Amino acid sequence: MNEAQEIEELQIHEVARGDKMRKIVVIVLMAVLMGSTVSIAESKDSTKVLVDESRAASVNTWLQFLLTYVGLPEETDWKYSFDNYDQTWGFGSAAKRVQEIADMDIRKKGTLGYPILRKYDVLIISSFEESYSSDEVAAIRQFVENGGGLLLLGDSESPNNSIARAFDVLFYSENVAVADSKAKKLQNSVHQPYTDDIKNHPITEGVEQVVLNFVVPLTNYKSGNVLIRSSEDSWADRHLTEGSGRKDGDEEGGPFDLFLAVDNIGKGRAVLFGGSWSFFNWVVEEPEQQNLDLLENAVKWLSEPGGPYKQYKALNEQAQGVLLEAVSLYRNHMFSQAKEKLEEAISIFEKSREVYPSGEANQGIEEAENFTLKCDTGMEADDIFEKAKGLYDQRDYENAIEEFEKARQLYEEIEYTEKVQECEIKVQESNNWITLREKAQSLYQQGEDALIIAPSTFDPTGYDTAKSIFEQAKSTWLEYDDPSQVQICEEKISLCNSEIANIKKNRMIVILGVVAVIAVVVLIVIVVIRIRKKKPQEKITPESEEASLTEEKVNALEALNSRYVKGEITKEEYETLRSVLEKK
């Protein structure tokens, strides 16, 4: 469209609107209502929409001059604004439709940041004359990822890609608009065609055709659904250059993708349409167009996930569910699994707090962190308890007791009564085993001591005593269940048995020797007597013979007494030999 055509169109619509464009009262009233940068809606349950006009474009200065010259008052609102209800280039009619389904705030100035955006469900940006900063674009992206909806309405004069690029979408350069000479159009302008190439979608429900008013086509996108396209007869017209309104050889032909709906951007959605001028007051009042229906459906669809101020509630509910699961695991003493769930709950609460700060998230994080500390204590106690059990199984009861005591104290901190009692039982059992072991060791040492003083040539009493003690030690080691010590005791018992047997053998040898000696003595006596009988001797009287035998017996008994006194024979042997001598 050239400058003359644009002025002519504006003049036609200004005349048609008549007195309405001069209702300064309405403008003043709107100015009063907009006394603050943003009018905050009080409703909490309805959809909340923010229209950012901190960079709202205006009618060109030279065009303002011309329109003022032809009769428009100097106080005319030249902004492409949602609170401009009276001028043809305003979006007041679109604002009314949005306000039928949502609470709408208009932001007039200032930097756009996430702390502002998180209070809304949908952000509308249209016809902006300055690019948004990288921080602002990042805030918009964060808003969408956290459940918000973005309606980006670009035009041929706006730096559309400064925002669109953050969503992997690109528009044509800013001086291009879709033109169609064959389609039905407004005011016979090739830049204002109707299109009915509309795809079924909740946004396009009930919409059969829309008017395209200087729409900038899309050139690239990675995901999303194209809902509206231009016809095959359309082309990308460089409308600000000479030859505007007719297709030049180097201008690209249609059809073009125009209206893109992108779902699943994090938790949010975005709609990108390079046709903000398609919602001008004068356009949406034209018959047969359904542009406002399209706008209403788009706002509804974008608001469905719910903005950050709603998403945080869902996140808190999710986090609370995970926290309850974690607490249940903790109550069942599954500390490691509980800690994993607690960390998951904290992560969700932190995400909720990032999306929209709330006391509930802070409280949830605090509770989860407290349980995490308890889980750490429980895990540490379990590790120490397992170490103590290992020492217990290795019969290292002293160190096991020390570790069980450490574990018991930790279990007491988290009120794990069952484990406290188990530790106490294990300590008592360890002490019992230590007592039994010390008893066995003491008995064994007593046996060793008895064994040292046991040696005797003829008396096995010492070895009998040592053997008895070793048998007691063996029995105790059996109760202690120490096979190696049992074997050692058995070896000592075997030694005692061997020594006892040797003593008995020696004693028997001595007895037999004594008997043999006595027998030899007796034999010698008999021989001597017989020899004497053969010699002529004086007749020996019975009295003298008896005296001689008595003297020999006395000598033998004295010799026997001497051996007994010297300990060479036992009392039992002594008494046996004496009995034999006395019978002679």
C-alpha positions in Angstrom: 0.0 0.0 0.0 1.4 3.4 -0.9 1.0 6.5 1.2 -1.9 8.0 -0.8 -3.9 4.7 -0.4 -3.2 4.5 3.3 -4.4 8.1 3.8 -7.5 7.5 1.7 -8.4 4.4 3.8 -7.9 6.2 7.0 -10.1 9.1 5.9 -12.9 6.8 4.8 -13.0 5.1 8.1 -12.8 8.3 10.1 -15.7 9.8 8.3 -17.7 6.6 8.8 -17.2 6.7 12.5 -18.4 10.3 12.7 -18.9 11.6 16.2 -17.7 8.5 17.8 -14.0 9.3 17.1 -14.5 12.6 18.9 -15.8 11.2 22.2 -13.0 12.7 24.2 -14.9 11.8 27.4 -14.3 8.2 26.7 -10.6 8.9 26.1 -10.3 10.9 29.3 -12.1 8.2 31.2 -9.8 5.6 29.9 -6.8 7.7 30.8 -8.1 8.0 34.4 -8.6 4.2 34.6 -5.0 3.8 33.3 -3.6 6.2 35.9 -1.4 3.4 37.1 0.9 1.5 34.9 -1.2 -1.7 35.2 -4.7 -2.0 36.5 -4.8 -5.2 38.5 -7.9 -7.3 38.3 -9.3 -8.5 41.6 -10.8 -11.8 40.4 -8.8 -14.8 41.4 -10.7 -17.6 39.7 -11.0 -16.2 36.1 -8.4 -16.1 33.4 -5.9 -13.2 33.8 -4.5 -11.6 30.7 -1.7 -9.0 30.5 -1.4 -6.8 27.4 2.1 -5.3 27.3 2.1 -2.0 25.5 5.4 -0.7 26.9 6.6 -0.5 23.3 3.2 0.0 21.6 3.5 1.4 18.0 1.7 4.5 16.8 0.5 5.9 13.6 3.4 7.4 11.6 4.2 11.0 12.5 3.7 12.2 9.0 0.4 10.5 8.8 -0.7 12.0 12.1 0.1 15.4 10.7 -2.0 14.7 7.6 -4.9 13.3 9.5 -4.9 16.2 11.9 -4.8 18.5 8.9 -7.9 16.9 7.5 -9.9 17.2 10.7 -8.8 14.9 13.5 -8.3 16.6 16.8 -4.8 17.0 18.2 -5.6 15.0 21.3 -6.4 11.9 19.1 -5.0 8.7 20.5 -2.5 7.6 17.9 -1.5 4.4 19.7 -2.2 0.9 18.4 -3.6 0.2 21.8 -6.0 -2.1 23.5 -7.5 0.8 25.3 -8.0 2.8 22.1 -11.7 2.2 21.5 -12.4 5.2 19.3 -9.9 5.2 16.5 -9.9 2.9 13.6 -6.3 1.8 14.3 -7.1 0.9 18.0 -7.7 -2.6 19.4 -10.5 -1.5 21.7 -13.0 -4.0 20.2 -10.5 -6.8 20.6 -10.1 -5.7 24.2 -13.8 -5.9 24.8 -14.0 -9.4 23.5 -11.0 -10.5 25.7 -12.7 -8.9 28.7 -15.8 -11.0 28.2 -13.7 -14.1 29.0 -10.9 -12.8 31.2 -9.6 -10.1 33.5 -7.4 -8.0 31.4 -4.7 -5.6 32.5 -2.8 -3.2 30.2 0.8 -2.4 31.0 2.0 0.9 29.6 5.6 1.2 30.6 8.6 -0.4 32.3 10.8 -3.4 31.8 8.9 -6.7 31.4 10.1 -9.2 34.0 9.0 -12.6 35.3 7.8 -11.2 38.7 5.2 -9.4 36.7 4.3 -12.1 34.2 3.9 -14.9 36.8 0.7 -13.3 38.0 -1.1 -13.9 34.6 -2.3 -16.7 32.4 -1.9 -15.1 29.0 0.5 -12.4 27.7 -0.5 -10.4 24.6 2.1 -8.5 22.7 1.0 -6.7 19.5 2.4 -4.0 17.2 5.5 -3.1 19.1 8.0 -0.6 17.7 11.1 -1.5 19.8 12.8 -4.9 20.4 12.6 -6.5 23.8 15.8 -7.0 25.6 17.4 -10.5 26.0 16.4 -10.5 29.7 12.8 -9.6 28.8 12.6 -12.3 26.2 14.1 -14.8 28.7 11.4 -13.8 31.1 8.7 -14.3 28.5 10.1 -17.7 27.7 10.2 -18.6 31.4 6.6 -17.4 31.7 5.5 -19.7 28.9 7.5 -22.7 30.2 5.9 -22.3 33.5 2.3 -22.6 32.1 1.7 -19.2 30.6 0.3 -18.5 27.2 1.9 -16.1 24.7 -0.1 -14.4 21.9 2.4 -12.6 19.7 0.7 -10.4 17.2 3.3 -9.0 14.9 3.0 -6.7 11.9 5.1 -5.4 9.0 6.5 -2.6 11.1 7.4 -4.5 14.3 10.7 -6.4 15.2 8.7 -9.6 15.5 11.7 -11.9 15.5 13.2 -10.4 18.6 10.6 -12.5 20.5 9.7 -15.2 17.9 13.2 -16.4 17.7 13.1 -17.5 21.4 10.4 -20.0 20.3 12.3 -21.2 17.2 10.0 -19.2 14.9 10.8 -16.6 12.3 8.8 -14.1 10.3 9.5 -12.5 7.0 11.4 -9.2 7.0 9.4 -6.3 8.4 8.6 -4.7 5.0 6.7 -7.7 3.6 2.9 -8.4 3.7 0.8 -11.1 2.2 -1.0 -9.9 -0.9 -3.7 -11.6 -3.0 -5.3 -10.1 -6.0 -7.8 -12.9 -6.6 -9.3 -13.5 -3.1 -12.3 -11.7 -1.7 -10.9 -8.6 0.1 -11.7 -5.5 2.0 -11.9 -2.2 0.1 -10.5 -4.0 -2.9 -7.0 -3.9 -1.3 -4.7 -6.9 -2.2 -3.2 -6.5 1.3 -6.6 -7.2 3.0 -7.8 -10.5 1.6 -10.1 -13.0 3.2 -8.9 -16.6 3.7 -10.7 -19.8 4.4 -7.7 -22.1 4.4 -8.2 -22.9 8.1 -7.3 -26.1 9.9 -9.5 -27.7 12.5 -8.3 -26.9 16.0 -9.9 -25.6 19.2 -8.6 -22.1 18.2 -10.4 -22.2 14.9 -13.6 -23.8 16.2 -16.5 -22.0 14.5 -14.2 -19.9 12.4 -14.7 -20.3 8.6 -12.9 -17.2 7.3 -10.8 -14.3 8.6 -9.6 -11.1 7.1 -5.9 -10.7 6.7 -4.8 -7.0 7.1 -1.2 -6.6 6.1 -0.1 -9.9 7.5 3.5 -10.9 7.7 4.0 -14.6 6.8 6.1 -17.1 8.7 9.3 -18.4 7.2 10.5 -21.0 9.7 9.3 -22.9 12.8 10.5 -26.2 14.4 7.2 -27.3 15.9 3.5 -26.4 16.2 0.4 -26.5 14.1 -0.2 -24.0 11.2 -3.9 -23.2 11.5 -4.3 -20.5 8.8 -2.7 -20.2 5.4 -3.0 -17.9 2.5 -4.1 -19.0 -1.0 -1.9 -20.3 -3.8 -2.5 -17.0 -5.6 -0.9 -14.9 -2.7 2.6 -13.5 -2.7 4.9 -11.8 -0.3 4.6 -8.2 -1.4 7.2 -5.6 -0.5 4.5 -3.1 0.2 6.7 -0.2 1.2 8.6 -0.1 -2.1 7.7 1.1 -5.6 5.5 -1.5 -7.3 3.5 -2.3 -4.1 0.3 -4.0 -4.8 1.5 -6.1 -7.8 3.6 -9.2 -7.9 7.1 -8.6 -9.1 9.2 -11.4 -10.5 11.5 -11.7 -7.5 8.7 -11.8 -4.9 7.9 -15.2 -3.5 4.5 -16.8 -4.2 2.2 -18.5 -1.8 0.6 -20.3 -0.1 2.1 -19.0 3.1 1.9 -20.2 6.7 0.4 -17.4 8.7 -1.0 -18.5 12.1 1.0 -20.9 14.2 -0.1 -22.6 17.5 2.7 -24.2 19.5 1.8 -26.6 22.4 4.0 -28.2 25.1 6.5 -25.4 25.5 7.4 -26.6 29.0 3.9 -26.4 30.5 2.7 -23.5 28.4 1.7 -22.6 24.9 2.2 -19.9 22.3 0.3 -18.5 19.3 2.3 -16.5 16.7 0.5 -14.5 14.0 2.0 -11.7 12.0 -1.4 -10.0 11.6 -2.0 -7.7 14.6 -3.6 -5.2 12.2 -6.2 -7.8 11.5 -7.7 -6.9 14.9 -8.0 -3.1 14.3 -11.4 -1.7 15.3 -12.4 -1.0 11.8 -11.4 -4.5 10.5 -13.3 -6.5 13.2 -16.5 -4.4 12.5 -16.5 -5.6 8.9 -19.2 -8.1 8.0 -18.4 -11.8 7.4 -15.1 -11.7 9.2 -14.6 -13.9 12.3 -11.4 -12.4 13.5 -12.6 -11.7 17.1 -13.9 -15.3 17.3 -10.4 -16.4 16.4 -8.9 -14.1 19.0 -11.3 -15.3 21.8 -10.6 -18.9 21.0 -6.8 -18.3 21.0 -7.0 -16.6 24.4 -9.0 -19.5 25.8 -6.7 -22.1 24.4 -3.6 -20.3 25.7 -5.1 -20.0 29.2 -6.0 -23.7 29.5 -2.7 -24.8 31.2 -3.0 -22.0 33.7 -0.3 -19.4 34.3 2.5 -19.7 36.9 0.3 -18.4 39.7 -1.9 -21.5 39.0 0.9 -23.9 38.1 2.6 -23.5 41.4 -0.4 -24.9 43.1 -0.3 -28.0 40.9 3.4 -28.3 41.6 2.9 -28.0 45.3 0.3 -30.7 45.2 2.7 -32.9 43.3 5.5 -32.1 45.7 3.2 -32.9 48.7 2.4 -36.2 47.2 6.0 -37.1 46.8 6.7 -35.8 50.3 4.0 -38.1 51.7 5.5 -41.0 49.9 8.9 -40.1 51.2 7.6 -39.8 54.8 6.0 -43.2 54.4 9.3 -44.7 53.3 11.0 -43.0 56.3 8.4 -44.4 58.7 9.2 -47.9 57.3 12.8 -47.1 57.9 13.7 -47.2 54.2 16.0 -44.3 54.6 17.9 -44.4 51.3 14.7 -44.6 49.2 13.1 -42.0 51.4 15.9 -39.6 50.9 15.7 -39.9 47.1 12.0 -39.1 47.3 12.7 -36.2 49.7 15.2 -34.7 47.2 12.6 -35.1 44.5 10.0 -33.3 46.6 12.4 -30.5 47.4 13.2 -30.2 43.7 9.5 -29.8 42.8 8.9 -27.4 45.7 11.9 -25.3 44.4 10.4 -25.4 41.0 7.1 -24.2 42.4 8.9 -21.4 44.3 10.7 -20.5 41.1 7.4 -20.5 39.2 5.6 -18.5 41.9 6.9 -17.9 45.4 4.6 -19.2 48.2 4.8 -20.0 51.8 3.5 -23.5 51.1 6.6 -24.3 49.0 8.9 -22.8 51.7 7.2 -24.9 54.4 7.3 -28.0 52.2 11.1 -27.5 51.6 11.7 -27.0 55.3 9.8 -30.2 56.2 11.5 -32.2 53.5 14.9 -30.9 54.6 14.2 -31.9 58.2 13.3 -35.4 57.1 16.4 -35.5 54.9 18.5 -34.9 58.0 16.7 -37.7 59.8 17.3 -40.0 56.8 21.0 -39.1 56.9 21.0 -40.1 60.6 19.2 -43.3 59.9 21.5 -44.2 57.0 24.5 -43.5 59.2 23.1 -45.6 62.0 22.3 -48.4 59.6 25.9 -48.4 58.3 27.3 -48.4 61.8 24.9 -51.2 62.8 26.0 -53.3 59.8 29.6 -52.7 60.8 28.8 -53.7 64.3 27.2 -56.9 63.1 30.2 -57.7 61.0 32.4 -57.3 64.1 29.9 -59.4 66.1 30.0 -62.2 63.5 33.9 -62.1 63.7 33.7 -62.5 67.5 35.3 -59.1 68.0 32.8 -58.4 70.7 34.6 -55.5 72.4 34.6 -53.4 69.2 31.2 -54.6 68.3 29.8 -53.2 71.6 31.4 -49.9 70.8 29.8 -49.7 67.4 26.4 -51.0 68.6 26.4 -48.2 71.2 27.1 -45.6 68.5 24.3 -47.0 66.4 21.9 -47.0 69.4 22.5 -43.3 70.1 21.8 -42.4 66.5 18.6 -44.6 66.4 17.5 -42.8 69.6 17.8 -39.5 67.8 15.3 -40.5 65.2 13.2 -42.5 67.7 13.7 -45.8 66.0 12.8 -47.9 69.1 13.1 -51.3 67.5 16.6 -50.7 66.4 17.5 -49.2 69.8 16.3 -52.4 71.5 18.1 -54.6 69.0 21.3 -52.7 69.7 20.8 -53.2 73.4 20.2 -56.9 72.9 23.3 -57.2 70.8 25.4 -55.4 73.4 24.1 -57.8 76.1 24.8 -60.8 73.9 28.3 -59.5 73.2 28.9 -59.1 77.0 27.6 -62.6 77.6 29.9 -64.0 74.9 32.8 -62.1 76.4 32.0 -63.5 79.9 31.9 -67.0 78.5 35.1 -66.6 76.6 36.9 -65.2 79.6 35.6 -68.2 81.7 36.9 -70.6 79.1 40.2 -68.8 79.0 40.5 -68.8 82.8 39.7 -72.6 83.0 42.3 -73.2 80.3 44.9 -71.2 82.2 44.1 -73.1 85.4 44.6 -76.4 83.5 47.9 -75.1 82.2 48.9 -74.2 85.8 47.9 -77.6 87.1 49.8 -79.3 84.3 53.0 -77.5 85.3 52.9 -79.1 88.8 51.4 -82.4 87.8 54.6 -84.4 86.9 55.2 -87.4 89.3 56.8 -90.8 88.8 54.1 -92.8 90.6 51.3 -90.3 91.4 48.9 -89.3 88.5 46.8 -87.1 90.8 48.2 -83.8 89.3 47.4 -84.9 85.8 44.0 -86.0 86.8 43.3 -82.6 88.2 44.7 -80.9 85.1 42.6 -83.2 82.9 39.4 -82.4 84.8 40.1 -78.6 84.4 40.8 -79.0 80.7 37.6 -80.9 80.3 35.7 -78.0 81.9 37.5 -75.6 79.6 36.6 -77.8 76.6 32.9 -77.8 77.6 33.0 -74.0 77.9 34.7 -73.5 74.5 32.1 -75.8 73.0 29.4 -73.5 74.4 31.3 -70.6 73.0 31.5 -72.5 69.7 35.2 -72.1 69.1 36.4 -75.3 67.4 40.0 -74.3 67.5 40.0 -73.8 71.2 38.1 -77.1 71.7 40.8 -78.9 69.7 43.5 -77.3 71.9 41.7 -78.5 75.0 41.4 -82.0 73.6 45.1 -82.0 72.9 45.8 -81.1 76.5 43.3 -83.8 77.7 45.1 -86.2 75.5 48.4 -85.2 77.0 47.1 -85.7 80.5 45.8 -89.1 79.6 49.1 -90.0 78.2 51.0 -88.9 81.3 48.6 -90.7 83.6 49.0 -93.9 81.6 52.8 -93.5 81.8 52.7 -93.1 85.6 50.5 -96.2 86.0 52.9 -98.1 83.7 55.9 -97.0 85.8 54.2 -97.9 89.0 53.4 -101.4 87.8 57.0 -101.9 86.7 58.2 -100.9 90.2 55.7 -103.2 91.9 56.8 -106.1 89.7 60.5 -105.3 90.4 59.9 -105.2 94.2 58.1 -108.5 94.0 60.9 -110.0 92.0 63.5 -108.8 94.5 61.5 -110.3 97.4 61.1 -113.5 95.5 64.9 -113.6 94.9 65.6 -112.9 98.5 63.2 -115.6 99.6 64.8 -118.0 97.2 68.2 -117.2 98.4 67.1 -117.7 102.0 65.7 -121.1 101.1 68.8 -122.2 99.3 71.0 -121.1 102.2 68.8 -123.0 104.6 69.0 -126.1 102.6 72.8 -125.9 102.3 73.0 -125.6 106.0 71.0 -128.7 106.5 73.6 -130.7 104.6 76.5 -129.6 106.9 77.0 -131.2 110.3 75.7 -128.7 112.5 74.3 -128.4 115.7 70.7 -129.3 115.8 68.8 -126.2 115.1 66.0 -125.8 117.3 62.7 -124.5 116.0 63.1 -121.4 118.1 66.5 -120.5 116.5 65.1 -121.1 113.0 62.1 -118.9 113.6 64.4 -116.2 115.0 66.5 -116.4 111.8 63.4 -116.0 109.5 62.1 -113.2 111.6 65.3 -111.3 111.3 65.2 -111.6 107.4 61.6 -110.4 107.3 62.5 -107.5 109.5 65.3 -106.5 107.1 63.0 -106.8 104.1 60.3 -104.7 105.8 62.9 -102.1 106.7 64.0 -101.9 103.1 60.4 -101.6 101.9 59.7 -98.8 104.4 62.9 -96.9 103.2 61.6 -97.0 99.6 58.2 -95.8 100.6 59.7 -92.9 102.7 61.8 -91.9 99.7 58.7 -91.8 97.5 59.9 -94.5 95.2 56.7 -96.4 95.7 53.1 -95.3 96.4 51.2 -96.1 99.5 49.2 -98.6 97.7 52.3 -100.4 96.5 53.8 -100.2 99.9 50.8 -101.9 101.5 50.7 -104.6 98.9 54.4 -105.5 99.3 54.2 -105.4 103.1 51.2 -107.8 103.0 53.3 -110.2 100.9 56.3 -110.1 103.3 54.2 -110.5 106.3 52.7 -113.7 104.9 56.1 -115.3 104.4 
